[in-house]
Amino acid sequence: MRIAILGCGNMGMAFAKSFLHYNLVGRPDLLLLGRHLDHCQRLTATHPGLPVAELSPAVGDYDMVFVAVKPQDFSKVAAGLRAVLRPEQVVVSIMAGIPIARLQRELEHRQVLRAMPNTPALLGMGITGFSASPEVERSRLHQVENLLNATGRSIFLEDESLLDAVTAVSGSGPAYFYYIVQAMMRAGQELGFSESVAGLLVKQTMLGAYHLLNTSDKSPDELIAAVASKGGTTEAALREFRAGGLAETLTAGIKAAQHRATELAGE
């Protein structure tokens, strides 16, 4: 398989490095696309040993083209990409908020997939939701799924509109997690710990809790009950969370993210 990647920032290179790490593509068969000569020179300097080129008819020699530019830059590069694509190629977009219909329209290309990864993909621990246009064959879907799984795990959604919910739940999800971690660390400091000790306590607690949740056959409610003895410290904290509507606030925030994702898709 030969893959070209347009948009070689953090996320684009996370995918490139994962493809290479798992030998899903050979180094000579992975092309980094620069938008202009200066960009190509920077890519050559920062990623020695990988082929680098500007958009040209040579892109037509690749099986798949991953588009990882910033969404606001897509229209600027669409014309150049449109001019070099061949009908049998598959385009995989990992740009947030741009629907398949727009990708097909601006690229004048039918075989398009849209994927929504999250930042843990940088460590190979991401989760990516993806959808495809009807023109993409099942064998191609499996190929793309294998590629996406190189950065963690993936889930195929027949209903593309659910990708806005993926954006809200898992795409933006790491920020919610960091927000809660930050609040717990600040609370630890207010209770007398230094910043480093509070950070160690909270990070290790989150790490252990994740592994317990991931390996246990118990539900979150059951795991909470196992920690929260009646009349104890955990119950006192949970009572405050419930009184403040923490769960409802988190749900409202996630729904607001989904609403904004839908708005962005229409802009």
TORZA-984804 format. One line per 3 residues: number of its first residue (from 1); their letters; for each residue x, z, y of N, C-alpha, C. Coordinates in Angstrom, 2 decimals. Layout:
BEGIN
NUM> A> X Z Y X Z Y X Z Y  ...
***
This chain:
BEGIN
1> MRI> 0.84 0.00 -1.19 0.00 0.00 0.00 0.88 0.00 1.25  0.45 -0.73 2.25 1.17 -0.79 3.52 0.23 -0.29 4.62  0.75 0.61 5.45 -0.08 1.26 6.46 0.61 1.17 7.82
4> AIL> -0.18 0.83 8.83 0.28 0.85 10.21 -0.46 1.96 10.95  0.24 2.66 11.83 -0.38 3.75 12.58 -0.22 3.48 14.07  -1.34 3.39 14.74 -1.36 3.20 16.19 -1.74 4.52 16.84
7> GCG> -0.82 5.10 17.59 -1.04 6.42 18.17 -0.23 7.43 17.40  1.01 7.61 17.79 1.95 8.42 16.99 2.23 9.76 17.66  1.15 10.44 18.07 1.27 11.79 18.59 1.27 12.78 17.44
10> NMG> 0.91 14.02 17.72 0.95 15.06 16.68 0.11 14.72 15.46  -1.13 14.31 15.68 -2.01 14.07 14.54 -1.63 12.80 13.80  -1.32 11.74 14.53 -0.92 10.51 13.87 0.32 10.72 13.01
13> MAF> 1.29 11.46 13.52 2.52 11.70 12.76 2.31 12.71 11.64  1.33 13.60 11.78 1.00 14.51 10.68 0.55 13.69 9.46  -0.27 12.68 9.72 -0.71 11.81 8.63 0.46 11.01 8.08
16> AKS> 1.28 10.44 8.97 2.42 9.65 8.53 3.35 10.46 7.63  3.68 11.67 8.04 4.60 12.51 7.28 4.00 12.91 5.93  2.69 13.15 5.91 2.03 13.51 4.65 2.02 12.33 3.69
19> FLH> 1.77 11.13 4.19 1.79 9.94 3.34 3.17 9.77 2.68  4.20 10.00 3.47 5.56 9.87 2.95 5.89 11.00 1.98  5.49 12.22 2.33 5.81 13.39 1.50 5.26 13.24 0.09
22> YNL> 4.05 12.72 -0.01 3.40 12.58 -1.32 3.62 11.19 -1.93  4.53 10.43 -1.35 4.87 9.11 -1.87 3.66 8.18 -1.99  2.75 8.32 -1.06 1.59 7.44 -1.04 1.92 6.10 -0.40
25> VGR> 2.99 6.09 0.35 3.49 4.87 0.96 5.01 5.00 1.11  5.72 3.91 0.90 7.17 3.93 1.07 7.55 3.81 2.54  8.70 4.31 2.90 9.13 4.27 4.30 9.13 2.85 4.87
28> PDL> 9.57 1.84 4.11 9.56 0.49 4.67 8.14 -0.05 4.91  7.16 0.58 4.26 5.78 0.09 4.33 4.90 0.89 5.28  5.53 1.77 6.07 4.79 2.56 7.06 5.27 2.14 8.45
31> LLL> 4.40 1.49 9.19 4.76 0.96 10.50 4.19 1.82 11.61  5.04 2.27 12.52 4.61 2.99 13.71 4.45 1.98 14.84  3.28 1.96 15.43 2.98 0.98 16.47 3.08 1.61 17.85
34> GRH> 3.93 1.04 18.67 4.04 1.46 20.06 3.22 0.56 20.96  2.77 1.12 22.07 1.92 0.32 22.96 2.72 -0.52 23.94  4.01 -0.23 24.08 4.88 -1.02 24.94 6.32 -0.76 24.51
37> LDH> 7.26 -1.51 25.08 8.65 -1.45 24.64 9.24 -0.05 24.79  9.01 0.60 25.93 9.56 1.94 26.15 9.04 2.92 25.10  7.76 2.79 24.77 7.16 3.66 23.76 7.82 3.42 22.41
40> CQR> 8.05 2.15 22.07 8.71 1.83 20.80 10.11 2.43 20.74  10.81 2.38 21.85 12.17 2.93 21.88 12.16 4.43 21.66  11.16 5.11 22.23 11.05 6.56 22.02 10.72 6.88 20.56
43> LTA> 9.83 6.08 19.97 9.47 6.30 18.57 10.68 6.06 17.65  11.46 5.06 17.95 12.65 4.77 17.15 13.65 5.92 17.23  13.76 6.52 18.42 14.70 7.62 18.60 14.24 8.90 17.92
46> THP> 12.93 9.15 17.95 12.41 10.41 17.39 12.09 10.32 15.90  11.92 9.09 15.39 11.59 8.92 13.97 12.51 7.88 13.35  13.80 8.18 13.27 14.76 7.20 12.74 14.46 6.87 11.28
49> GLP> 14.66 5.60 10.95 14.45 5.18 9.57 13.08 4.62 9.30  12.15 4.77 10.26 10.82 4.22 10.08 10.68 2.95 10.92  10.04 1.92 10.37 9.81 0.70 11.15 8.94 0.98 12.38
52> VAE> 9.31 0.42 13.50 8.56 0.58 14.75 8.40 -0.79 15.37  7.20 -1.07 15.90 6.97 -2.36 16.56 5.81 -2.25 17.53  5.75 -3.19 18.45 4.59 -3.32 19.31 3.49 -4.04 18.55
55> LSP> 2.27 -4.01 19.11 1.18 -4.76 18.51 1.54 -6.24 18.47  1.45 -6.81 17.28 1.78 -8.22 17.11 1.07 -8.73 15.86  1.08 -10.04 15.62 0.44 -10.56 14.41 0.97 -9.95 13.11
58> AVG> 2.17 -9.34 13.16 2.74 -8.71 11.96 1.86 -7.58 11.44  1.02 -7.00 12.32 0.10 -5.94 11.90 -0.84 -6.46 10.82  -1.11 -7.75 10.83 -1.99 -8.34 9.82 -1.45 -8.27 8.42
61> DYD> -0.17 -7.94 8.25 0.43 -7.84 6.93 0.18 -6.49 6.27  -0.48 -5.58 6.97 -0.69 -4.23 6.45 -2.11 -4.07 5.92  -2.25 -3.22 4.89 -3.55 -3.04 4.25 -4.51 -2.23 5.11
64> MVF> -3.96 -1.20 5.77 -4.79 -0.31 6.59 -4.12 -0.06 7.92  -4.96 0.13 8.92 -4.47 0.49 10.25 -5.15 1.79 10.66  -4.37 2.84 10.84 -4.90 4.11 11.33 -4.80 4.11 12.85
67> VAV> -5.91 4.44 13.50 -5.95 4.48 14.97 -6.05 5.94 15.38  -4.99 6.44 16.03 -4.92 7.86 16.37 -4.60 8.06 17.84  -4.98 7.09 18.68 -4.77 7.26 20.12 -5.81 8.22 20.67
70> KPQ> -5.60 8.70 21.89 -6.60 9.54 22.53 -7.87 8.73 22.74  -9.04 9.34 22.54 -10.29 8.58 22.67 -10.42 7.84 23.99  -9.94 8.47 25.06 -10.06 7.82 26.37 -9.15 6.61 26.51
73> DFS> -8.19 6.45 25.59 -7.29 5.31 25.64 -7.72 4.18 24.70  -8.77 4.40 23.93 -9.13 3.42 22.92 -9.44 2.05 23.50  -10.26 2.00 24.54 -10.64 0.71 25.12 -9.42 -0.05 25.65
76> KVA> -8.38 0.69 26.06 -7.17 0.05 26.58 -6.40 -0.68 25.48  -6.46 -0.15 24.26 -5.69 -0.75 23.16 -6.55 -1.63 22.27  -7.87 -1.55 22.42 -8.77 -2.27 21.51 -8.54 -3.77 21.55
79> AGL> -8.36 -4.33 22.76 -8.20 -5.78 22.87 -6.96 -6.26 22.13  -5.85 -5.53 22.29 -4.62 -5.92 21.62 -4.73 -5.81 20.11  -5.38 -4.74 19.64 -5.55 -4.57 18.19 -6.52 -5.61 17.64
82> RAV> -7.57 -5.87 18.37 -8.57 -6.86 17.95 -7.93 -8.22 17.69  -6.95 -8.55 18.49 -6.33 -9.87 18.41 -5.47 -10.06 17.16  -5.06 -8.96 16.51 -4.13 -9.09 15.38 -4.73 -8.64 14.05
85> LRP> -5.94 -8.10 14.05 -6.56 -7.66 12.80 -7.04 -8.84 11.97  -6.98 -8.67 10.65 -7.56 -9.63 9.72 -8.80 -9.03 9.10  -9.81 -9.84 8.73 -11.09 -9.31 8.22 -10.94 -8.40 7.01
88> EQV> -9.96 -8.66 6.14 -9.84 -7.88 4.91 -9.16 -6.53 5.12  -8.62 -6.29 6.29 -7.98 -5.00 6.55 -9.02 -3.91 6.78  -8.60 -2.67 6.52 -9.44 -1.49 6.78 -8.86 -0.74 7.97
91> VVS> -9.72 -0.42 8.92 -9.33 0.38 10.08 -9.86 1.79 9.90  -8.99 2.78 10.02 -9.37 4.19 9.91 -9.13 4.84 11.26  -10.20 5.30 11.88 -10.09 5.97 13.18 -10.09 7.49 12.99
94> IMA> -9.13 8.16 13.60 -9.16 9.63 13.63 -9.32 10.09 15.07  -9.96 9.24 15.87 -10.28 9.59 17.26 -11.61 10.33 17.31  -11.66 11.42 18.03 -12.89 12.20 18.14 -13.91 11.47 19.01
97> GIP> -15.16 11.51 18.57 -16.25 11.11 19.43 -16.57 9.63 19.52  -15.80 8.76 18.86 -16.07 7.33 18.94 -16.76 6.88 17.65  -18.02 6.48 17.73 -18.78 6.14 16.52 -18.35 4.81 15.90
100> IAR> -18.73 4.64 14.65 -18.37 3.42 13.92 -18.88 2.18 14.62  -20.10 2.24 15.14 -20.68 1.06 15.80 -19.82 0.60 16.97  -19.31 1.55 17.74 -18.46 1.17 18.88 -17.13 0.62 18.39
103> LQR> -16.56 1.22 17.36 -15.31 0.73 16.80 -15.48 -0.72 16.34  -16.56 -0.98 15.63 -16.81 -2.34 15.16 -17.00 -3.31 16.32  -17.71 -2.86 17.33 -18.00 -3.74 18.47 -16.73 -4.07 19.25
106> ELE> -15.95 -3.06 19.60 -14.79 -3.31 20.45 -13.64 -3.96 19.69  -13.59 -3.73 18.38 -12.52 -4.34 17.58 -12.97 -5.67 16.97  -14.28 -5.94 17.03 -14.85 -7.13 16.39 -14.40 -7.17 14.92
109> HRQ> -14.60 -6.05 14.27 -14.10 -5.85 12.90 -15.13 -5.04 12.13  -15.36 -5.37 10.86 -16.44 -4.75 10.12 -16.00 -3.58 9.24  -14.82 -3.67 8.63 -14.40 -2.62 7.68 -13.75 -1.46 8.45
112> VLR> -14.58 -0.48 8.76 -14.14 0.63 9.62 -14.54 1.96 8.99  -13.62 2.90 9.01 -13.91 4.29 8.65 -13.62 5.18 9.84  -14.40 6.23 9.94 -14.21 7.21 11.01 -13.96 8.57 10.38
115> AMP> -12.86 9.22 10.76 -12.49 10.50 10.16 -12.31 11.55 11.24  -12.67 12.79 10.93 -12.52 13.91 11.85 -11.67 14.99 11.20  -10.35 14.97 11.43 -9.49 16.03 10.89 -9.45 17.24 11.82
118> NTP> -8.75 18.28 11.41 -8.47 19.39 12.33 -6.98 19.69 12.33  -6.55 20.52 13.25 -5.11 20.69 13.48 -4.34 21.30 12.31  -4.92 22.09 11.39 -4.13 22.52 10.23 -3.63 21.37 9.37
121> ALL> -4.11 20.15 9.64 -3.55 18.97 8.96 -2.06 18.86 9.24  -1.61 19.42 10.36 -0.18 19.39 10.70 0.65 20.11 9.65  0.02 21.05 8.92 0.72 21.81 7.88 0.28 21.40 6.48
124> GMG> -0.52 20.33 6.39 -1.05 19.93 5.09 -2.16 20.83 4.61  -2.81 21.55 5.53 -3.90 22.47 5.15 -5.17 22.20 5.94  -5.34 20.93 6.31 -6.51 20.57 7.10 -7.73 20.28 6.24
127> ITG> -8.82 20.02 6.91 -10.05 19.54 6.28 -10.56 18.40 7.14  -10.85 17.28 6.51 -11.25 16.07 7.22 -12.58 15.57 6.69  -13.56 15.43 7.56 -14.80 14.77 7.21 -14.67 13.30 7.57
130> FSA> -15.23 12.41 6.74 -15.14 10.99 7.07 -16.36 10.22 6.60  -16.65 9.13 7.33 -17.74 8.23 7.03 -17.23 6.81 7.11  -18.01 5.88 6.56 -17.55 4.49 6.51 -18.68 3.54 6.83
133> SPE> -18.31 2.38 7.33 -19.29 1.31 7.52 -19.68 0.76 6.15  -20.87 0.16 6.03 -21.32 -0.36 4.72 -20.39 -1.42 4.15  -19.61 -2.07 4.98 -18.75 -3.15 4.51 -17.52 -2.67 3.74
136> VER> -17.22 -1.37 3.82 -16.04 -0.83 3.13 -16.35 -0.65 1.65  -15.56 -1.27 0.79 -15.78 -1.19 -0.66 -15.42 0.21 -1.18  -16.05 0.55 -2.33 -15.83 1.87 -2.91 -14.36 2.11 -3.25
139> SRL> -13.68 1.07 -3.73 -12.26 1.24 -4.08 -11.45 1.60 -2.84  -11.82 1.03 -1.70 -11.14 1.35 -0.45 -11.45 2.79 -0.02  -12.69 3.21 -0.24 -13.06 4.59 0.09 -12.19 5.57 -0.68
142> HQV> -11.97 5.30 -1.95 -11.14 6.19 -2.77 -9.70 6.20 -2.27  -9.21 5.03 -1.86 -7.86 4.97 -1.33 -7.73 5.82 -0.07  -8.69 5.68 0.83 -8.66 6.46 2.07 -8.80 7.94 1.78
145> ENL> -9.66 8.30 0.84 -9.82 9.71 0.47 -8.50 10.30 -0.01  -7.77 9.57 -0.83 -6.47 10.05 -1.31 -5.50 10.25 -0.16  -5.53 9.33 0.80 -4.66 9.45 1.96 -5.01 10.67 2.80
148> LNA> -6.30 10.87 3.04 -6.74 12.01 3.84 -6.42 13.32 3.15  -6.53 13.34 1.82 -6.25 14.56 1.07 -4.78 14.96 1.14  -3.93 14.04 1.56 -2.51 14.38 1.72 -2.31 15.39 2.83
151> TGR> -3.29 15.52 3.74 -3.17 16.49 4.83 -4.02 17.73 4.58  -4.52 17.89 3.35 -5.34 19.05 3.02 -6.45 18.66 2.07  -7.67 18.69 2.58 -8.84 18.29 1.79 -9.72 17.40 2.65
154> SIF> -10.61 16.66 1.98 -11.51 15.78 2.73 -12.89 15.80 2.09  -13.87 15.41 2.89 -15.25 15.33 2.40 -15.90 14.08 2.98  -16.47 13.26 2.09 -17.13 12.03 2.52 -18.58 12.31 2.88
157> LED> -19.01 11.81 4.02 -20.38 12.00 4.49 -21.03 10.64 4.67  -22.08 10.38 3.92 -22.78 9.11 4.06 -23.44 9.00 5.42  -23.94 10.12 5.94 -24.60 10.15 7.25 -23.55 10.39 8.33
160> ESL> -23.21 9.34 9.06 -22.16 9.46 10.06 -22.50 10.48 11.15  -23.78 10.68 11.44 -24.16 11.61 12.50 -23.69 13.03 12.20  -23.46 13.34 10.93 -22.98 14.68 10.56 -21.54 14.91 11.00
163> LDA> -20.83 13.85 11.37 -19.45 14.05 11.84 -19.41 14.84 13.14  -20.48 14.79 13.93 -20.53 15.63 15.13 -20.58 17.10 14.73  -21.28 17.39 13.63 -21.31 18.77 13.13 -19.95 19.16 12.53
166> VTA> -19.28 18.21 11.88 -17.93 18.47 11.37 -17.00 18.81 12.53  -17.14 18.05 13.62 -16.34 18.33 14.81 -16.56 19.75 15.29  -17.83 20.17 15.31 -18.18 21.49 15.82 -17.74 22.62 14.90
169> VSG> -17.87 22.41 13.58 -17.59 23.49 12.63 -16.10 23.57 12.28  -15.51 22.46 11.86 -14.11 22.51 11.41 -13.14 21.87 12.39  -13.55 20.82 13.10 -12.66 20.20 14.07 -12.26 21.17 15.16
172> SGP> -13.26 21.83 15.74 -13.01 22.83 16.78 -12.80 24.22 16.18  -13.10 24.37 14.90 -13.09 25.67 14.25 -11.83 26.49 14.40  -10.63 25.90 14.29 -9.43 26.72 14.46 -9.39 27.49 15.77
175> AYF> -9.94 26.90 16.84 -9.95 27.59 18.14 -10.83 28.83 18.09  -11.95 28.76 17.36 -12.81 29.95 17.25 -12.05 31.06 16.52  -11.35 30.67 15.48 -10.58 31.63 14.70 -9.51 32.28 15.58
178> YYI> -8.79 31.47 16.35 -7.74 32.02 17.22 -8.35 32.94 18.28  -9.54 32.61 18.73 -10.22 33.41 19.75 -10.50 34.83 19.21  -10.97 34.89 17.96 -11.26 36.19 17.34 -9.96 36.95 17.08
181> VQA> -8.95 36.22 16.60 -7.64 36.85 16.38 -7.10 37.44 17.67  -7.20 36.68 18.75 -6.72 37.14 20.05 -7.45 38.41 20.49  -8.78 38.45 20.30 -9.55 39.63 20.67 -9.12 40.84 19.86
184> MMR> -8.88 40.65 18.56 -8.45 41.76 17.71 -7.07 42.26 18.10  -6.17 41.34 18.46 -4.83 41.74 18.88 -4.87 42.52 20.19  -5.72 42.09 21.11 -5.86 42.81 22.37 -6.44 44.21 22.14
187> AGQ> -7.39 44.29 21.21 -7.96 45.60 20.89 -6.88 46.52 20.31  -6.02 45.95 19.46 -4.93 46.74 18.88 -3.99 47.28 19.94  -3.70 46.44 20.94 -2.83 46.89 22.03 -3.50 47.99 22.85
190> ELG> -4.81 47.87 23.07 -5.53 48.90 23.82 -5.55 50.22 23.05  -5.42 50.12 21.71 -5.40 51.33 20.89 -3.99 51.92 20.78  -3.01 51.25 21.40 -1.69 51.86 21.47 -0.57 51.10 20.79
193> FSE> -0.86 50.01 20.08 0.18 49.25 19.41 0.89 48.33 20.40  2.14 48.03 20.11 2.84 47.00 20.87 2.25 45.64 20.50  2.55 44.64 21.32 2.03 43.30 21.05 2.48 42.79 19.69
196> SVA> 3.74 43.03 19.34 4.26 42.52 18.06 3.62 43.23 16.87  3.43 44.54 16.97 2.82 45.28 15.86 1.35 44.89 15.72  0.65 44.78 16.84 -0.76 44.36 16.79 -0.87 42.98 16.17
199> GLL> 0.05 42.08 16.54 0.04 40.73 15.98 0.27 40.73 14.48  1.22 41.54 14.00 1.50 41.62 12.58 0.29 42.15 11.82  -0.31 43.22 12.32 -1.48 43.80 11.65 -2.62 42.79 11.53
202> VKQ> -2.92 42.10 12.62 -4.06 41.19 12.63 -3.77 39.93 11.80  -2.60 39.34 11.97 -2.30 38.11 11.24 -2.27 38.33 9.74  -1.65 39.42 9.31 -1.59 39.67 7.87 -2.96 40.03 7.32
205> TML> -3.76 40.72 8.13 -5.13 41.02 7.71 -5.94 39.74 7.53  -5.81 38.82 8.49 -6.53 37.55 8.39 -6.05 36.74 7.19  -4.73 36.72 6.96 -4.18 35.98 5.83 -4.69 36.53 4.51
208> GAY> -4.65 37.84 4.36 -5.12 38.45 3.13 -6.61 38.27 2.94  -7.37 38.41 4.02 -8.82 38.23 3.94 -9.17 36.81 3.53  -8.44 35.83 4.08 -8.70 34.44 3.70 -8.49 34.25 2.20
211> HLL> -7.35 34.73 1.67 -7.05 34.52 0.26 -8.07 35.24 -0.63  -8.52 36.40 -0.21 -9.53 37.11 -0.98 -10.85 36.33 -0.98  -11.23 35.84 0.19 -12.45 35.04 0.29 -12.35 33.77 -0.54
214> NTS> -11.17 33.15 -0.53 -10.99 31.86 -1.19 -10.92 31.98 -2.71  -10.52 33.14 -3.20 -10.36 33.30 -4.65 -11.47 34.13 -5.29  -12.27 34.80 -4.47 -13.32 35.67 -5.01 -14.58 34.88 -5.32
217> DKS> -15.35 35.36 -6.28 -16.65 34.75 -6.56 -17.77 35.48 -5.80  -17.38 36.40 -4.92 -18.36 37.14 -4.13 -18.68 36.40 -2.84  -19.90 36.60 -2.34 -20.30 36.00 -1.07 -19.68 36.79 0.09
220> PDE> -19.66 36.21 1.30 -19.17 36.97 2.45 -19.91 38.29 2.63  -21.23 38.29 2.43 -21.99 39.54 2.55 -21.49 40.60 1.57  -21.20 40.18 0.34 -20.72 41.12 -0.67 -19.32 41.63 -0.33
223> LIA> -18.48 40.76 0.21 -17.14 41.18 0.59 -17.19 42.16 1.76  -18.11 41.91 2.70 -18.28 42.84 3.82 -18.73 44.21 3.30  -19.70 44.19 2.38 -20.22 45.44 1.83 -19.14 46.22 1.10
226> AVA> -18.19 45.50 0.49 -17.11 46.17 -0.24 -16.17 46.93 0.69  -16.12 46.51 1.96 -15.26 47.18 2.94 -16.02 48.25 3.72  -17.30 47.96 3.97 -18.09 48.80 4.88 -18.85 49.88 4.12
229> SKG> -18.22 51.03 3.89 -18.90 52.15 3.25 -19.88 52.78 4.24  -20.96 53.31 3.72 -22.01 53.87 4.56 -21.48 55.03 5.41  -21.74 54.93 6.72 -21.32 55.96 7.65 -19.85 55.92 8.00
232> GTT> -19.16 54.84 7.58 -17.72 54.77 7.79 -17.32 53.98 9.03  -16.02 53.73 9.12 -15.46 53.08 10.31 -15.90 51.63 10.44  -15.89 50.90 9.32 -16.26 49.48 9.36 -17.71 49.32 9.77
235> EAA> -18.55 50.19 9.25 -19.97 50.13 9.61 -20.17 50.37 11.10  -19.37 51.27 11.68 -19.46 51.53 13.12 -19.11 50.28 13.92  -18.08 49.56 13.47 -17.69 48.32 14.16 -18.76 47.25 14.00
238> LRE> -19.26 47.09 12.78 -20.28 46.07 12.53 -21.55 46.33 13.33  -21.87 47.60 13.52 -23.05 47.96 14.31 -22.89 47.46 15.74  -21.68 47.60 16.29 -21.42 47.10 17.65 -21.50 45.57 17.71
241> FRA> -20.96 44.93 16.69 -21.01 43.46 16.66 -22.46 42.96 16.65  -23.27 43.62 15.83 -24.67 43.20 15.73 -25.43 43.48 17.01  -25.15 44.64 17.61 -25.83 44.99 18.87 -25.47 44.00 19.97
244> GGL> -24.25 43.50 19.94 -23.82 42.53 20.94 -24.17 41.10 20.61  -24.80 40.87 19.47 -25.21 39.52 19.08 -24.03 38.61 18.79  -22.96 39.15 18.17 -21.77 38.35 17.94 -22.05 37.13 17.07
247> AET> -22.78 37.32 15.97 -23.09 36.20 15.08 -23.90 35.14 15.79  -24.89 35.58 16.56 -25.73 34.63 17.29 -24.93 33.87 18.36  -24.00 34.58 19.01 -23.16 33.93 20.02 -22.25 32.88 19.39
250> LTA> -21.67 33.20 18.24 -20.82 32.23 17.55 -21.63 31.00 17.14  -22.82 31.23 16.62 -23.69 30.12 16.22 -24.05 29.25 17.41  -24.38 29.89 18.52 -24.73 29.15 19.73 -23.54 28.32 20.23
253> GIK> -22.35 28.89 20.14 -21.16 28.17 20.56 -20.91 26.94 19.70  -21.06 27.08 18.41 -20.85 25.95 17.49 -21.89 24.86 17.74  -23.12 25.26 18.00 -24.16 24.27 18.31 -23.87 23.56 19.64
256> AAQ> -23.31 24.30 20.60 -22.94 23.69 21.87 -21.83 22.66 21.67  -20.88 22.96 20.77 -19.81 22.01 20.47 -20.37 20.76 19.82  -21.33 20.94 18.93 -21.96 19.78 18.28 -22.70 18.93 19.30
259> HRA> -23.40 19.56 20.22 -24.13 18.84 21.27 -23.17 18.05 22.15  -22.03 18.66 22.48 -21.06 17.98 23.32 -20.42 16.82 22.58  -20.20 16.97 21.29 -19.64 15.88 20.49 -20.59 14.68 20.50
262> TEL> -21.88 14.95 20.42 -22.88 13.87 20.46 -22.90 13.21 21.83  -22.77 14.02 22.88 -22.70 13.46 24.23 -21.49 12.54 24.40  -20.34 13.00 23.91 -19.11 12.22 24.06 -19.21 10.89 23.33
265> AGE> -19.91 10.89 22.19 -20.06 9.66 21.42 -20.83 8.60 22.19  -21.69 9.06 23.11 -22.50 8.13 23.88 -21.91 7.73 25.20  -20.77 8.35 25.58 -20.16 8.06 26.88 -19.25 6.83 26.80
***
